[in-house]
Amino acid sequence: MQSLGGYVTSPKMFIGRNNIIDEDGLMSQRIFGPISSYKCLCGKLSMSLDRGKICPNCGVICESKNLRVKTFGKIKLIFPIIHINKITKLKKILKNKVEKIIDPIFSDSTRSEKLYLGLTPKGDNIKIIEDFHDKKHYVIPLRITGIYSFVLCLKYIVNNFKGQISIADEISNLFDNNVISNIMMVLPPEIRPVVSDPKKPTTLRVTPVNKHYTSLLQLNKSFSMIKSNIEIDEENWLKMIDVNFREQLNEEIVELGIIEYDEITSRYQYYSNLVYETVYELISKKKGFIRSLILSKTLEFSARSVIRAEPGIEPYQIKVSKKILYKLWRLHFIYYLTNIKEIDYDVCFEEIVSKDYEDVKNLFDEFLEWFCK
């Protein structure tokens, strides 16, 4: 049974005409938490008495629906990707040509070039070189034709020289810190909602990031047949590289299978890049998720358009209405409710701070009296 925050495996979000949630998909209650607070999918567990329990029938935890705001899922990819949000760590080790190799847009031109990974004699640096017979480097005898072959060269150095040369330990950190990884994190579903089209209730509007996650899951489904072969192929190719490298056979390895894997990996990289780009758009700028939660969206709360501060005014001389203060000090208010008043966090979030100021002004006045003591 899959646990909370587990792996998404199905490219389908909903099943059938009634749009029933696919419990292996991107909207799963098993993975991300229940849609209704303290109620599992089948109804066996309910109310706060069963809180924290996982239903043995449907596998959904009996908890607050707020889990769907903060629980991340995962997609285990068949082929590795390089996470662009951590790309600076790779650039510190390998500066030249790395951007072109890992950019899926340039995948065709990369295959047409002669590129190799060179290791310095001291073992303290690596570099992309174009001459297989370069005299200044020990050349890994595999032509780099894309992301997969590039990662294969890095794996060879780690597998054979870790603990012996400094650069191998640095490269190993790239894998350990998920710069290069087969795991893609999935945002909580409430941050990437699926809603009905107001004009066509039977049609669902899907946010772009959901489409990109679905594309990655579709790739997994398309290449599931070769999944068992990848590990065997990779082991054989690493042995082939090792024989050529140690015996200095001066023969470059150009395998059709590796080139094919490079083409597939570039697709995975393309959609993973789109995920990060879409998430960046989702959380940043004026309409982003983070900024929208800091202050009200209405113009009245725009400090730039309403208030022009006079440098000579002391902070205690500026008056702010309690309505605005309720929004600005919400975190302090939550602290007061949960730590001083000892109100359960979920109750505090759902029944108090989610309401308008007018509904909780008496409680907020109590907080202000406590705060000003």
C-alpha positions as CSV (number, residue, x, y, z in Angstrom):
1,M,0.0,0.0,0.0
2,Q,1.4,3.4,-1.0
3,S,2.2,5.8,1.8
4,L,1.5,9.5,2.1
5,G,3.9,11.5,-0.1
6,G,4.6,8.4,-2.2
7,Y,5.1,7.8,-5.9
8,V,2.8,8.9,-8.6
9,T,2.7,6.2,-11.3
10,S,-0.4,6.8,-13.4
11,P,-0.6,9.5,-16.1
12,K,-4.3,9.7,-15.6
13,M,-5.7,12.1,-13.0
14,F,-9.3,11.0,-13.3
15,I,-11.1,7.8,-14.5
16,G,-14.4,7.6,-16.4
17,R,-17.1,10.1,-17.2
18,N,-17.7,10.8,-13.6
19,N,-14.1,12.0,-13.1
20,I,-13.3,9.6,-10.3
21,I,-9.8,10.3,-9.0
22,D,-7.1,7.8,-10.0
23,E,-5.5,6.9,-6.8
24,D,-2.2,6.3,-8.5
25,G,-2.4,9.7,-10.3
26,L,-1.6,13.3,-9.6
27,M,-4.8,14.0,-7.6
28,S,-4.5,10.8,-5.4
29,Q,-5.9,11.0,-1.8
30,R,-3.6,8.1,-0.8
31,I,-0.5,10.1,-1.8
32,F,-1.5,13.7,-1.0
33,G,-4.1,13.4,1.7
34,P,-7.9,13.4,1.9
35,I,-10.2,15.8,0.1
36,S,-12.5,15.9,3.2
37,S,-11.0,16.5,6.6
38,Y,-10.9,13.4,8.9
39,K,-12.5,11.2,6.4
40,C,-10.9,8.4,4.3
41,L,-12.0,7.6,0.8
42,C,-14.2,4.6,1.6
43,G,-15.7,6.2,4.8
44,K,-14.5,3.5,7.2
45,L,-12.4,6.1,9.1
46,S,-14.0,9.4,10.1
47,M,-14.0,12.1,12.8
48,S,-11.0,13.2,14.8
49,L,-11.1,9.9,16.8
50,D,-9.4,8.1,13.9
51,R,-7.0,10.9,13.3
52,G,-3.6,9.8,12.0
53,K,-4.8,6.3,11.1
54,I,-4.5,4.9,7.5
55,C,-7.5,3.1,6.3
56,P,-6.7,-0.6,5.6
57,N,-9.2,-0.7,2.8
58,C,-8.6,2.5,0.7
59,G,-5.2,3.5,2.1
60,V,-6.2,7.1,2.7
61,I,-5.0,8.7,6.0
62,C,-7.7,10.1,8.3
63,E,-6.3,13.7,8.7
64,S,-7.0,17.3,7.8
65,K,-7.5,18.2,4.2
66,N,-4.7,20.8,4.7
67,L,-2.3,17.9,3.9
68,R,-3.2,18.6,0.2
69,V,-1.5,22.0,0.6
70,K,1.8,20.8,2.0
71,T,2.3,17.1,0.9
72,F,4.7,16.5,-2.0
73,G,4.6,13.4,-4.2
74,K,7.3,11.9,-6.3
75,I,7.7,10.5,-9.8
76,K,10.4,7.9,-10.3
77,L,11.8,8.5,-13.8
78,I,13.2,5.7,-16.0
79,F,16.0,7.9,-17.3
80,P,18.0,10.4,-15.3
81,I,17.6,14.2,-15.5
82,I,19.7,17.1,-14.3
83,H,17.6,19.4,-12.1
84,I,18.0,22.9,-13.4
85,N,17.3,24.5,-10.0
86,K,20.6,23.0,-8.9
87,I,22.6,23.5,-12.1
88,T,25.1,25.9,-10.5
89,K,26.6,22.9,-8.6
90,L,27.4,21.2,-11.9
91,K,28.7,24.4,-13.4
92,K,31.2,24.7,-10.6
93,I,32.8,21.4,-11.6
94,L,32.4,21.6,-15.3
95,K,32.1,25.0,-16.9
96,N,32.7,24.7,-20.6
97,K,30.0,23.4,-23.0
98,V,27.9,21.9,-20.2
99,E,24.9,24.1,-20.8
100,K,24.7,23.0,-24.5
101,I,25.0,19.3,-23.5
102,I,22.2,19.3,-21.0
103,D,19.9,21.5,-23.0
104,P,17.4,19.2,-24.8
105,I,16.9,21.9,-27.5
106,F,20.5,21.3,-28.7
107,S,20.3,17.5,-28.5
108,D,20.6,17.1,-32.3
109,S,23.6,19.4,-32.7
110,T,25.3,17.6,-29.7
111,R,25.0,14.3,-31.4
112,S,26.6,15.6,-34.6
113,E,29.7,16.9,-32.7
114,K,32.7,15.0,-31.3
115,L,32.7,15.6,-27.6
116,Y,34.5,13.7,-24.8
117,L,35.0,14.0,-21.1
118,G,38.7,14.6,-20.2
119,L,40.2,14.0,-16.8
120,T,43.3,16.0,-15.7
121,P,46.4,14.0,-14.7
122,K,46.1,15.1,-11.1
123,G,42.5,14.0,-11.0
124,D,41.3,17.4,-9.7
125,N,39.3,18.6,-12.7
126,I,37.3,17.5,-15.7
127,K,36.6,19.2,-19.0
128,I,34.6,18.7,-22.2
129,I,37.1,18.3,-25.0
130,E,36.8,17.8,-28.8
131,D,40.0,15.9,-29.5
132,F,39.8,12.2,-28.5
133,H,43.7,12.0,-28.6
134,D,44.1,15.1,-26.4
135,K,47.5,14.9,-24.7
136,K,46.6,17.1,-21.7
137,H,43.8,14.9,-20.4
138,Y,43.0,11.3,-19.8
139,V,40.0,10.9,-22.1
140,I,37.0,8.8,-21.1
141,P,36.6,6.7,-24.3
142,L,32.9,7.3,-24.8
143,R,31.6,9.9,-27.3
144,I,29.2,12.2,-25.6
145,T,26.1,12.4,-27.7
146,G,23.6,13.7,-25.1
147,I,22.7,13.8,-21.5
148,Y,22.6,10.1,-20.9
149,S,26.1,9.5,-22.3
150,F,27.4,12.5,-20.3
151,V,25.9,11.1,-17.1
152,L,27.3,7.7,-17.9
153,C,30.8,9.2,-18.1
154,L,30.3,10.8,-14.7
155,K,29.1,7.5,-13.3
156,Y,32.2,5.8,-14.6
157,I,34.5,8.2,-12.8
158,V,32.5,7.9,-9.5
159,N,32.3,4.0,-9.7
160,N,36.0,3.6,-10.4
161,F,37.8,6.5,-8.7
162,K,35.7,7.6,-5.7
163,G,38.0,8.0,-2.7
164,Q,41.1,8.0,-5.0
165,I,40.9,11.4,-6.8
166,S,39.2,14.6,-5.6
167,I,37.0,15.2,-8.6
168,A,35.4,11.8,-8.3
169,D,34.2,12.8,-4.8
170,E,32.8,16.1,-6.1
171,I,31.0,14.3,-8.9
172,S,29.6,11.8,-6.4
173,N,28.0,14.7,-4.5
174,L,26.1,15.6,-7.6
175,F,24.3,12.3,-7.4
176,D,24.0,12.3,-3.6
177,N,22.5,15.8,-3.6
178,N,20.0,15.1,-6.4
179,V,21.6,17.4,-8.9
180,I,21.5,14.3,-11.2
181,S,18.6,12.1,-10.2
182,N,15.8,9.8,-11.4
183,I,13.3,11.5,-9.0
184,M,11.0,14.4,-9.8
185,M,9.1,16.0,-6.9
186,V,5.4,16.7,-7.4
187,L,3.8,19.8,-6.0
188,P,0.8,19.4,-3.6
189,P,-2.5,19.3,-5.6
190,E,-4.0,22.4,-4.0
191,I,-1.1,24.5,-5.5
192,R,-1.8,23.1,-9.0
193,P,-5.7,22.7,-9.0
194,V,-7.9,21.2,-11.6
195,V,-11.2,23.0,-12.0
196,S,-14.4,22.6,-14.1
197,D,-14.9,25.0,-17.0
198,P,-17.7,27.3,-16.1
199,K,-19.1,27.2,-19.6
200,K,-18.7,23.4,-19.9
201,P,-19.0,21.7,-16.5
202,T,-18.0,18.3,-17.9
203,T,-14.7,19.8,-19.2
204,L,-11.8,20.2,-16.8
205,R,-9.2,23.0,-16.9
206,V,-5.7,21.7,-16.0
207,T,-2.9,23.9,-15.0
208,P,0.3,23.7,-17.2
209,V,2.4,22.1,-14.5
210,N,0.0,19.2,-14.4
211,K,0.3,18.7,-18.1
212,H,4.1,18.5,-17.8
213,Y,3.9,16.0,-15.0
214,T,1.6,14.0,-17.1
215,S,4.0,14.1,-20.0
216,L,6.8,12.6,-17.8
217,L,4.4,9.9,-16.6
218,Q,3.5,9.1,-20.2
219,L,7.2,8.8,-21.1
220,N,7.5,6.3,-18.2
221,K,4.6,4.3,-19.6
222,S,5.9,4.4,-23.2
223,F,9.4,3.1,-22.1
224,S,8.4,0.7,-19.4
225,M,9.2,-2.3,-21.6
226,I,12.9,-1.3,-21.7
227,K,13.2,-0.5,-18.0
228,S,14.6,-3.9,-17.1
229,N,17.2,-3.7,-19.9
230,I,18.7,-0.3,-18.8
231,E,20.6,-1.6,-15.8
232,I,22.1,-4.5,-17.7
233,D,23.0,-2.3,-20.7
234,E,24.6,0.3,-18.4
235,E,26.7,-2.3,-16.6
236,N,28.0,-3.7,-19.9
237,W,28.8,-0.2,-21.2
238,L,30.6,0.8,-18.0
239,K,32.7,-2.4,-18.3
240,M,33.5,-1.6,-21.9
241,I,34.5,2.0,-21.0
242,D,36.8,0.7,-18.2
243,V,38.6,-1.8,-20.5
244,N,39.2,0.8,-23.1
245,F,40.3,3.4,-20.6
246,R,42.7,1.3,-18.5
247,E,44.3,-0.4,-21.5
248,Q,44.4,2.8,-23.5
249,L,43.0,1.1,-26.6
250,N,42.6,4.5,-28.3
251,E,39.2,3.5,-29.6
252,E,36.2,5.7,-28.9
253,I,32.9,4.0,-28.0
254,V,29.9,5.0,-30.2
255,E,27.0,2.7,-29.4
256,L,23.6,3.0,-31.1
257,G,21.9,1.9,-27.9
258,I,23.5,4.8,-26.0
259,I,22.5,7.3,-28.7
260,E,19.0,6.0,-28.5
261,Y,19.0,6.5,-24.7
262,D,20.3,10.0,-25.2
263,E,17.3,10.8,-27.4
264,I,14.9,9.5,-24.8
265,T,16.7,11.3,-21.9
266,S,16.5,14.6,-23.8
267,R,12.7,14.2,-23.8
268,Y,12.7,13.6,-20.0
269,Q,14.9,16.6,-19.6
270,Y,12.7,18.8,-21.8
271,Y,9.6,18.2,-19.7
272,S,11.4,18.4,-16.4
273,N,12.7,21.8,-17.4
274,L,9.2,22.8,-18.3
275,V,8.0,21.8,-14.8
276,Y,10.6,24.0,-13.2
277,E,9.9,26.9,-15.5
278,T,6.1,26.6,-14.9
279,V,6.6,26.3,-11.1
280,Y,8.8,29.5,-11.2
281,E,5.9,31.3,-13.0
282,L,3.4,29.9,-10.5
283,I,5.2,31.2,-7.4
284,S,6.9,34.4,-8.6
285,K,6.0,37.8,-9.9
286,K,2.9,39.8,-8.9
287,K,0.4,37.1,-9.6
288,G,2.5,34.4,-8.1
289,F,1.4,32.0,-5.3
290,I,3.7,33.5,-2.7
291,R,3.1,37.1,-3.3
292,S,-0.7,36.6,-3.4
293,L,-0.6,35.2,0.2
294,I,1.5,38.0,1.7
295,L,-1.1,40.8,1.3
296,S,-4.6,41.3,-0.1
297,K,-4.8,41.6,-3.9
298,T,-6.9,44.7,-3.7
299,L,-5.3,48.1,-4.4
300,E,-6.0,49.4,-1.0
301,F,-3.2,47.3,0.5
302,S,-0.6,48.4,-1.9
303,A,1.9,50.3,0.1
304,R,3.5,51.8,-3.0
305,S,0.2,53.4,-4.2
306,V,-1.3,54.3,-0.8
307,I,1.5,55.2,1.6
308,R,4.5,57.5,1.0
309,A,6.6,57.3,4.1
310,E,8.2,60.4,5.6
311,P,11.8,59.6,6.7
312,G,11.4,61.7,9.8
313,I,8.4,59.8,11.2
314,E,9.2,57.2,13.9
315,P,7.7,53.7,13.4
316,Y,5.4,54.0,16.5
317,Q,3.9,57.2,15.0
318,I,2.4,55.4,12.0
319,K,-1.1,54.1,12.5
320,V,-2.4,51.0,10.7
321,S,-6.0,49.9,10.8
322,K,-6.8,46.6,12.6
323,K,-8.1,45.1,9.3
324,I,-4.7,45.6,7.7
325,L,-2.9,44.5,10.8
326,Y,-4.9,41.3,10.8
327,K,-3.4,40.4,7.5
328,L,0.1,41.6,8.2
329,W,0.4,40.0,11.7
330,R,-1.4,36.7,10.8
331,L,1.6,34.6,11.6
332,H,1.9,36.3,15.1
333,F,-1.8,35.8,15.6
334,I,-1.5,32.0,14.7
335,Y,1.4,31.8,17.2
336,Y,-0.8,33.4,19.9
337,L,-3.7,31.0,19.2
338,T,-1.7,27.8,19.1
339,N,0.9,28.5,21.8
340,I,-0.8,30.8,24.2
341,K,-4.5,29.9,23.8
342,E,-3.4,26.3,23.0
343,I,-5.9,25.8,20.2
344,D,-5.3,22.9,17.8
345,Y,-3.4,24.1,14.7
346,D,-5.9,22.6,12.2
347,V,-8.9,24.1,14.1
348,C,-7.0,27.4,14.3
349,F,-6.4,27.4,10.5
350,E,-9.8,26.2,9.4
351,E,-12.1,27.9,11.8
352,I,-10.3,31.1,12.8
353,V,-7.6,32.6,10.6
354,S,-9.3,31.6,7.4
355,K,-12.2,33.9,8.2
356,D,-12.5,37.7,7.6
357,Y,-11.4,40.2,10.3
358,E,-15.0,41.0,11.2
359,D,-15.7,37.4,12.2
360,V,-12.7,37.2,14.6
361,K,-12.2,40.8,15.7
362,N,-12.9,40.0,19.4
363,L,-10.3,37.3,19.5
364,F,-7.9,39.5,17.6
365,D,-8.4,42.3,20.1
366,E,-7.4,39.8,22.8
367,F,-4.3,39.0,20.9
368,L,-3.4,42.7,20.6
369,E,-3.8,43.2,24.3
370,W,-1.5,40.3,25.0
371,F,1.0,41.4,22.3
372,C,1.2,45.0,23.7
373,K,1.8,43.9,27.3
